[in-house]
Amino acid sequence: MPRFIVGYVRVVDAINRRIGRLMMYGLFVMMAILLWSSISKTFFMPSLWTLESAQFAMVAYYILGGAYAIQLGANVRMDLFYHSWSLRRKAWFDAFTILFMIFFLGVLLYGGVESTLYSLEYNQRSRTAWRPYLWPIKAVMCIGFVLMLLQALSELFKDVAQLRGEEC
C-alpha cells in the first residue's frame, strides 16, 4: 500500500482509539446526571435539565464511540457463514459491504449538516421546559459521523491491503 494510505490508517486509527477510550467514561457522566436526577426528585425540587442532559450525553457516548466500535469490529454482524470463511473471503465481503456503510454514513452526514445549519440559523431550541439549544448536540453528531466515515475508509484500506497480501 502507498505510504500516505498507511499513514492515513495509522492516524485515523490512533485518533479514533483515543476518542473511543475517552468516550468510555461517558457512561459515568450519564450515571452522574441520572443520580443527580434521582436525588433532586427525592430530596429537592426536580431539575428540568437532567433528562435531556442524560439524553445528550448518551447521544455523544454512542455517536463519538461509534468509530472505535467499527475499529474493534464490535459492530453487529450476522455471523451465519462468516466465521467459517477464510481471511481473504472475509476481506472481500467486508470491502464490499463497507461501501454500503460509507454511503449510509454519507447520507447521515449530509442530513446532519443540513439540520445543524438549520438549527444555527433559526436558533432552534428543544420544546421542553428547559429549552436548550439543539445545535451543540447536532454538531457532535456530525463530528461522530465524520469520525465513523474516516474509520470506515480506514477499514476499507485494511481490507484491500489484506486482499493484496500486505500489511496496513
FIRO-7633 format. One line per field, with one value per residue (C-alpha): residue number from 0; x, y, z. Coordinates in steps of 0.02 Angstrom, whole numbers, plus 50000, padded with zeros to 5 digits. Example, Ala and Ser with C-alpha at 12.3 -4.5 7.8 and 13.67 -1.06 7.14 Angstrom:
seq 0 | 1
x 50615 | 50684
y 49775 | 49947
z 50390 | 50357
//
This chain:
seq 0 | 1 | 2 | 3 | 4 | 5 | 6 | 7 | 8 | 9 | 10 | 11 | 12 | 13 | 14 | 15 | 16 | 17 | 18 | 19 | 20 | 21 | 22 | 23 | 24 | 25 | 26 | 27 | 28 | 29 | 30 | 31 | 32 | 33 | 34 | 35 | 36 | 37 | 38 | 39 | 40 | 41 | 42 | 43 | 44 | 45 | 46 | 47 | 48 | 49 | 50 | 51 | 52 | 53 | 54 | 55 | 56 | 57 | 58 | 59 | 60 | 61 | 62 | 63 | 64 | 65 | 66 | 67 | 68 | 69 | 70 | 71 | 72 | 73 | 74 | 75 | 76 | 77 | 78 | 79 | 80 | 81 | 82 | 83 | 84 | 85 | 86 | 87 | 88 | 89 | 90 | 91 | 92 | 93 | 94 | 95 | 96 | 97 | 98 | 99 | 100 | 101 | 102 | 103 | 104 | 105 | 106 | 107 | 108 | 109 | 110 | 111 | 112 | 113 | 114 | 115 | 116 | 117 | 118 | 119 | 120 | 121 | 122 | 123 | 124 | 125 | 126 | 127 | 128 | 129 | 130 | 131 | 132 | 133 | 134 | 135 | 136 | 137 | 138 | 139 | 140 | 141 | 142 | 143 | 144 | 145 | 146 | 147 | 148 | 149 | 150 | 151 | 152 | 153 | 154 | 155 | 156 | 157 | 158 | 159 | 160 | 161 | 162 | 163 | 164 | 165 | 166 | 167
x 50000 | 50060 | 50139 | 50006 | 49870 | 49969 | 49992 | 49807 | 49759 | 49878 | 49823 | 49636 | 49652 | 49751 | 49628 | 49476 | 49558 | 49592 | 49418 | 49337 | 49435 | 49388 | 49205 | 49203 | 49196 | 49037 | 48945 | 48997 | 48937 | 48766 | 48763 | 48806 | 48668 | 48539 | 48596 | 48576 | 48404 | 48352 | 48422 | 48343 | 48173 | 48179 | 48250 | 48237 | 48139 | 48154 | 48280 | 48219 | 48384 | 48427 | 48327 | 48383 | 48562 | 48566 | 48496 | 48626 | 48765 | 48701 | 48700 | 48880 | 48929 | 48859 | 48899 | 49076 | 49112 | 49046 | 49210 | 49301 | 49169 | 49199 | 49386 | 49367 | 49244 | 49115 | 48977 | 48836 | 48866 | 48758 | 48882 | 48791 | 48930 | 49061 | 49154 | 49197 | 49264 | 49447 | 49529 | 49534 | 49349 | 49308 | 49410 | 49315 | 49148 | 49198 | 49268 | 49104 | 48988 | 49086 | 49041 | 48859 | 48913 | 49009 | 48857 | 48743 | 48861 | 48874 | 48685 | 48681 | 48818 | 48728 | 48567 | 48659 | 48749 | 48586 | 48499 | 48642 | 48645 | 48456 | 48473 | 48606 | 48513 | 48350 | 48420 | 48322 | 48282 | 48206 | 48019 | 48040 | 48032 | 48222 | 48232 | 48417 | 48489 | 48498 | 48645 | 48780 | 48716 | 48685 | 48865 | 48926 | 48826 | 48907 | 49080 | 49037 | 48978 | 49141 | 49243 | 49144 | 49167 | 49355 | 49361 | 49257 | 49382 | 49523 | 49439 | 49416 | 49602 | 49644 | 49532 | 49613 | 49785 | 49727 | 49671 | 49838 | 49930 | 50004 | 50003 | 49921
y 50000 | 50177 | 50265 | 50400 | 50268 | 50178 | 50347 | 50386 | 50219 | 50244 | 50424 | 50387 | 50230 | 50324 | 50469 | 50357 | 50245 | 50395 | 50469 | 50300 | 50266 | 50439 | 50413 | 50254 | 50372 | 50448 | 50310 | 50387 | 50558 | 50485 | 50394 | 50555 | 50652 | 50518 | 50500 | 50687 | 50674 | 50541 | 50637 | 50801 | 50720 | 50636 | 50772 | 50936 | 51012 | 50908 | 50975 | 51022 | 50987 | 50811 | 50705 | 50799 | 50812 | 50624 | 50601 | 50719 | 50629 | 50462 | 50528 | 50588 | 50423 | 50318 | 50428 | 50475 | 50296 | 50227 | 50244 | 50150 | 50012 | 49998 | 49990 | 49849 | 49754 | 49770 | 49817 | 49694 | 49564 | 49417 | 49276 | 49133 | 49091 | 49225 | 49134 | 48987 | 49090 | 49115 | 49283 | 49326 | 49292 | 49392 | 49537 | 49530 | 49528 | 49667 | 49775 | 49757 | 49787 | 49934 | 50029 | 50023 | 50087 | 50230 | 50277 | 50268 | 50373 | 50499 | 50517 | 50535 | 50667 | 50764 | 50765 | 50806 | 50955 | 51020 | 51001 | 51083 | 51231 | 51250 | 51240 | 51376 | 51488 | 51486 | 51464 | 51304 | 51253 | 51099 | 51108 | 51056 | 51168 | 51181 | 51234 | 51204 | 51249 | 51098 | 51146 | 51082 | 50903 | 50908 | 50966 | 50822 | 50703 | 50773 | 50754 | 50574 | 50539 | 50610 | 50502 | 50347 | 50390 | 50409 | 50244 | 50156 | 50214 | 50153 | 49982 | 49979 | 50013 | 49874 | 49753 | 49799 | 49775 | 49604 | 49557 | 49611 | 49512 | 49667 | 49745 | 49913
z 50000 | 49968 | 50116 | 50125 | 50144 | 50279 | 50365 | 50347 | 50426 | 50572 | 50606 | 50593 | 50700 | 50833 | 50839 | 50849 | 50979 | 51091 | 51068 | 51094 | 51253 | 51317 | 51274 | 51380 | 51528 | 51457 | 51546 | 51712 | 51653 | 51614 | 51782 | 51874 | 51785 | 51819 | 52000 | 52024 | 51944 | 52070 | 52218 | 52165 | 52136 | 52306 | 52418 | 52323 | 52181 | 52021 | 51897 | 51724 | 51639 | 51694 | 51571 | 51417 | 51479 | 51502 | 51327 | 51253 | 51348 | 51283 | 51104 | 51122 | 51203 | 51061 | 50913 | 50962 | 51015 | 50851 | 50757 | 50894 | 50886 | 50698 | 50729 | 50856 | 50747 | 50886 | 50766 | 50741 | 50607 | 50558 | 50581 | 50497 | 50375 | 50408 | 50547 | 50435 | 50290 | 50252 | 50292 | 50108 | 50083 | 50239 | 50170 | 50004 | 50093 | 50214 | 50073 | 49978 | 50124 | 50193 | 50036 | 50093 | 50263 | 50183 | 50079 | 50232 | 50338 | 50195 | 50191 | 50381 | 50374 | 50238 | 50338 | 50498 | 50422 | 50347 | 50515 | 50610 | 50491 | 50508 | 50697 | 50697 | 50575 | 50671 | 50848 | 50864 | 51041 | 51118 | 51154 | 51335 | 51489 | 51495 | 51310 | 51272 | 51104 | 50990 | 50879 | 51000 | 51002 | 50815 | 50790 | 50899 | 50791 | 50633 | 50710 | 50754 | 50577 | 50507 | 50626 | 50576 | 50391 | 50415 | 50510 | 50377 | 50244 | 50355 | 50368 | 50179 | 50155 | 50279 | 50183 | 50017 | 50096 | 50161 | 49985 | 49914 | 50047 | 50127 | 50299 | 50325
//
